[in-house]
């Protein structure tokens, strides 16, 4: 199992199983993953000279949601991350590699 798939699976399990399982997982490490994902999205967006508004429109996501994702304050689904990555011409692997 690849590290990326394992990471996605772990994040999905935390979301699906709920609070009891999430309490046993170090929440700080999961929060750190979302914060780093947000940082990577910001970097890729700026490298493409895109505003949050432009990324939101290209991804069919509300601008405020993009802002919260970039700040690590939202836990986006894999499908949302896919839309963002596709709009930035990067792969999900690039977003998750090394997390």
N, C-alpha and C positions, 0 to 999 in steps of 0.2 A: 504494500500500500504506500503510495507516494506521500511525502510529508504534506503537500498541499491538500490532497484529498483528505488525509487524516485531520488536518486543521479545519477544513470545511465541515467534515463530519462532526468533529468535536463541537464546533460552534453551533451546528444544527441540533445536536443532541442537547446541549445546554438550553437552547431555546425550546425544544419540544418536550423534554422531560419535565422541566419546570424547576421551581424554587428548591425543593429538597436536594436534588442533584447539584444544582448551581451553588448551593451553600457549601457543598463538600469540595467544590473546585475553587481554586484561588481566584476570586473575583478581580483582584488587582491585575492578574496576568491577562485575563480576558479583556478587561478595560484597556490595558496597555496595547493589546492587539488592535482594538478598534481605533485607538488614538493614532497608532502607527499607520493603519490603513488610511485614516484621514489625512495624515501628513503626506503619504504617498500620492493620494489623489490631488492634493493641493499642488505638489511639486509637478506632477504630470500636467495638470491644468495650466499652470503658469508656463511650463515649457512649450505648451501649444498656444500661448497667448490668448487664453480663453478666460472670460469672466465666469463667475458662478451662474449668472443668468444664461449665458451661452451654453454652458455645460448642462444646466437643468433643462433647457429647451431641447438640446440634442439628445438627452437621455430620457426625455418625457417624465421628468421628476420635478416636483415643486422646488423652487429656488431655496426656500428656507430649509427644506429637507436636506438639500445638498450641503448647505452651510453647517447644519447640525452633524451630518456625516463627517465633514471635513474636520470638525472640532472633536470628533470622537464621542459626541453626545447622543448619537443614534446608533442602533445596531441593525444595519441594513441587511436585507436578505441577499442570498447569492444572486438572485435574478436582478436585484437593484444594482449590485456591484458589477454584474455582467454588463448592464446597460451603460453604466458609467465608464467601465473599461473600454467597451466598444466605441463609445463617443470620443474617448481619448486615444484611440488606436493603440491600446496596450492590451495585453492578455491578463486574465485572472491570475495566471502564474506569476507575472511581474508584480502584481499587487501583493500576493501572499508570500513570495519567495523569501525565506529567511526569517519568517515570523515565529 
